[in-house]
Amino acid sequence: MMKAITYLQFDGKAEEALAFYKKALQATSVKKVRFGAFDQDPNAPLTEEEQNMIMESRIEFSGNVLMLSDVLPSMQAVTGEVIKGNALLISIIDADPEMNKQIFEKLSEGGTVIMPLSSTPWSASFGMLIDKFGVMWKFNSEASKFLDSFVS
């Protein structure tokens, strides 16, 4: 079965982000592989710092998956630099308000709260924040119920 998931890229901060999200999201499983786990190309060896960067990782929490990795400086020459932005966000939907509160508080540590969690006409628990890594998060405890109430 095909899945679409959120995959975050970092410029050398993936390990720090992994530890932060593990705690904030109350992860049940965390797996990671470093670039140094593979034989080095003698023509383009990675520095020790690059070998310690995260090549691929996965966090499992509440039946969800979040993946993240670092983008090596040499790769950024091809892909472009890793830029923080607001074109994408991660939305936590349909969680009960207490779960929203717990995760919201942890993710907002060192970040910026855009809209504190509160009751709105469309949700009992809605809020937005940007975490300390520049990732935007939106919480909506009744997202599915809200969309299903409209006829498309």
C-alpha positions as CSV (number, residue, x, y, z in Angstrom):
1,M,0.0,0.0,0.0
2,M,1.4,3.4,-1.0
3,K,1.7,6.1,1.6
4,A,2.6,9.8,1.6
5,I,4.4,11.0,4.7
6,T,6.2,14.2,5.9
7,Y,9.9,14.2,5.3
8,L,12.0,17.0,6.8
9,Q,15.5,18.0,5.6
10,F,18.1,19.7,7.7
11,D,21.5,21.3,7.2
12,G,23.4,19.3,9.9
13,K,20.7,19.6,12.6
14,A,18.8,16.3,11.9
15,E,20.2,14.6,15.0
16,E,19.1,17.5,17.3
17,A,15.7,17.6,15.6
18,L,15.3,13.8,15.9
19,A,15.8,14.0,19.7
20,F,13.5,17.0,20.0
21,Y,10.7,15.4,18.0
22,K,11.1,12.0,19.7
23,K,10.4,13.7,23.0
24,A,7.7,16.2,21.8
25,L,5.7,13.6,19.8
26,Q,6.2,10.8,22.4
27,A,7.7,8.6,19.8
28,T,7.3,4.8,20.2
29,S,10.1,4.0,17.7
30,V,13.1,5.9,16.4
31,K,15.5,4.6,13.8
32,K,18.4,6.3,12.1
33,V,21.3,5.7,9.8
34,R,24.4,7.9,9.4
35,F,26.2,8.6,6.1
36,G,29.2,6.9,7.7
37,A,27.4,3.6,7.7
38,F,28.5,3.1,4.0
39,D,31.9,2.7,2.4
40,Q,33.3,6.0,1.3
41,D,34.0,6.9,-2.3
42,P,37.8,7.3,-2.3
43,N,37.4,10.0,-5.0
44,A,35.0,12.0,-2.9
45,P,35.4,11.0,0.8
46,L,33.1,12.5,3.3
47,T,34.5,14.5,6.2
48,E,34.1,13.1,9.7
49,E,31.4,15.7,10.3
50,E,29.5,14.6,7.2
51,Q,29.9,10.9,8.1
52,N,28.1,11.7,11.4
53,M,25.2,13.4,9.8
54,I,21.8,11.6,9.5
55,M,21.3,10.0,6.1
56,E,17.8,8.7,6.9
57,S,15.7,8.4,10.0
58,R,12.1,7.6,11.0
59,I,10.0,8.5,14.1
60,E,6.8,6.6,14.8
61,F,4.2,8.2,17.0
62,S,0.5,7.6,17.5
63,G,0.3,5.5,14.4
64,N,2.1,8.2,12.3
65,V,5.5,8.4,10.7
66,L,7.8,11.4,10.4
67,M,11.1,11.0,8.5
68,L,14.1,13.3,8.4
69,S,17.7,13.6,7.3
70,D,20.5,16.0,6.7
71,V,21.5,17.2,3.3
72,L,25.2,17.1,2.9
73,P,27.0,20.3,1.8
74,S,28.2,18.5,-1.3
75,M,24.6,17.6,-2.2
76,Q,23.4,21.1,-1.6
77,A,25.5,22.1,-4.5
78,V,23.1,20.1,-6.6
79,T,19.8,20.4,-4.7
80,G,20.2,23.9,-3.5
81,E,20.7,25.0,0.1
82,V,18.2,23.9,2.8
83,I,15.9,26.9,3.4
84,K,13.5,27.3,6.2
85,G,10.1,28.3,4.8
86,N,6.4,28.6,5.4
87,A,5.1,27.0,2.2
88,L,4.6,23.7,4.0
89,L,3.4,22.8,7.5
90,I,2.7,19.7,9.4
91,S,-0.9,19.4,10.6
92,I,-1.8,17.4,13.6
93,I,-5.5,16.5,13.1
94,D,-8.3,14.8,15.0
95,A,-6.3,14.4,18.2
96,D,-8.2,14.9,21.5
97,P,-7.6,18.4,23.0
98,E,-5.4,17.0,25.8
99,M,-3.1,15.3,23.4
100,N,-3.0,18.5,21.3
101,K,-2.0,20.4,24.4
102,Q,0.8,18.0,25.4
103,I,2.4,18.0,21.9
104,F,1.8,21.7,21.3
105,E,3.6,22.7,24.6
106,K,6.6,20.5,23.8
107,L,6.9,21.5,20.2
108,S,6.7,25.2,21.1
109,E,9.8,25.0,23.4
110,G,12.3,27.4,21.9
111,G,9.9,28.2,19.0
112,T,7.3,30.8,18.3
113,V,3.6,30.4,19.0
114,I,1.6,31.9,16.2
115,M,-1.8,31.2,17.6
116,P,-2.1,29.6,21.1
117,L,-4.4,26.5,21.4
118,S,-7.9,27.7,21.9
119,S,-11.5,26.8,21.0
120,T,-12.7,28.2,17.7
121,P,-16.0,28.0,15.8
122,W,-14.5,25.2,13.8
123,S,-12.5,23.3,16.4
124,A,-12.4,22.6,20.1
125,S,-8.6,22.8,20.0
126,F,-6.9,24.8,17.3
127,G,-3.5,26.5,17.2
128,M,-0.3,27.1,15.2
129,L,3.4,27.4,16.0
130,I,6.8,27.4,14.4
131,D,9.2,25.1,16.2
132,K,12.9,25.9,17.0
133,F,13.9,24.4,13.7
134,G,11.7,26.6,11.6
135,V,9.0,24.0,11.0
136,M,5.4,25.2,11.1
137,W,2.8,23.1,12.9
138,K,-1.0,23.4,12.8
139,F,-3.3,21.7,15.3
140,N,-6.9,21.1,14.6
141,S,-8.7,18.6,16.8
142,E,-11.7,18.4,14.5
143,A,-10.2,18.8,11.0
144,S,-12.0,15.8,9.5
145,K,-15.3,16.6,11.1
146,F,-15.1,20.2,9.9
147,L,-14.3,19.3,6.3
148,D,-16.9,16.5,6.2
149,S,-19.6,19.1,7.3
150,F,-19.2,20.9,3.9
151,V,-20.5,19.5,0.6
152,S,-17.9,19.8,-2.1
